[in-house]
């Protein structure tokens, strides 16, 4: 099932709230929970860069803090012509807490690509290696 207009709109609205005074690279994300709720996040930069938080992780951590534990898909919006996939750290977090999510990549005008998390992070490290 494709991402809903509401989910894409929520990611675009989060993009507008991004705080990126150093890179000027704004990203918005909207995560759909298993019960149909939408939780959004935007990237938030810090002068030390290492403390910067990506939009995907903000959305996931907010959803987890609100008590959500099952997810269907995430829409990621960046102001780029080509689809902008999640960074490595976000891929790990999305896999660990969301499993094989649908990843929808979009920009301000169109949805550009859809992937499964397992395609973006093959051979993922997770808790099964800790047993």
Residue pairs with C-beta under 8 A, 6 or more apart in sequence:
2 104
2 111
2 114
3 32
3 73
3 75
3 102
3 104
3 111
3 114
4 32
6 38
7 30
7 32
7 38
7 73
7 75
7 104
8 30
8 75
8 77
8 104
8 106
8 111
10 30
10 38
10 40
10 75
11 28
11 29
11 30
11 40
11 75
11 76
11 77
11 106
12 28
12 77
12 106
12 108
13 28
13 40
14 28
14 29
14 30
14 40
14 41
14 42
14 55
14 59
14 77
15 26
15 27
15 28
15 42
15 55
15 77
15 78
15 79
15 108
16 26
16 28
16 42
17 28
17 42
18 26
18 27
18 28
18 42
18 43
18 44
18 55
19 42
19 43
19 44
19 45
20 26
20 27
20 43
20 45
21 45
22 45
22 47
22 49
23 45
25 43
25 78
25 79
26 42
26 43
26 78
26 79
27 42
27 43
27 54
27 55
27 56
27 76
27 77
27 78
27 84
28 40
28 41
28 42
28 55
28 76
28 77
29 40
29 41
29 42
29 55
29 56
29 58
29 59
29 74
29 75
29 76
29 77
30 38
30 39
30 40
30 41
30 59
30 74
30 75
31 38
31 39
31 40
31 41
31 59
31 60
31 63
31 71
31 73
31 74
31 98
32 38
32 71
32 72
32 73
32 74
33 39
33 63
33 68
33 70
33 71
33 72
34 68
34 70
34 71
34 72
35 68
35 70
37 68
39 59
39 62
39 63
39 66
39 68
40 59
40 62
41 55
41 56
41 57
41 58
41 59
41 60
41 61
41 62
42 55
42 58
43 52
43 53
43 54
43 55
43 58
44 52
44 53
44 58
45 52
46 52
54 86
54 87
54 89
54 90
55 76
56 74
56 76
56 86
56 90
56 93
56 94
57 89
57 90
57 93
59 74
60 71
60 74
60 93
60 94
60 97
60 98
61 93
63 71
64 97
71 97
71 98
71 99
71 101
72 101
72 102
73 101
73 102
73 103
73 104
74 94
74 98
74 101
74 102
74 103
74 104
75 104
75 105
75 106
75 111
76 84
76 85
76 86
76 103
76 104
76 105
76 106
77 106
77 107
77 108
78 84
78 105
78 107
79 107
79 108
80 107
81 107
82 112
83 105
83 106
83 107
83 112
83 113
84 105
84 107
85 91
85 103
85 105
85 115
85 120
86 94
86 103
86 120
91 117
91 120
91 121
91 124
92 121
92 124
92 125
94 101
94 103
94 117
94 121
95 117
95 121
95 124
95 126
96 126
96 127
98 117
99 117
100 116
100 117
100 118
101 116
101 117
102 114
102 115
102 116
102 117
103 114
103 115
103 116
103 117
103 120
104 111
104 113
104 114
105 111
105 112
105 113
105 114
105 115
106 112
118 124
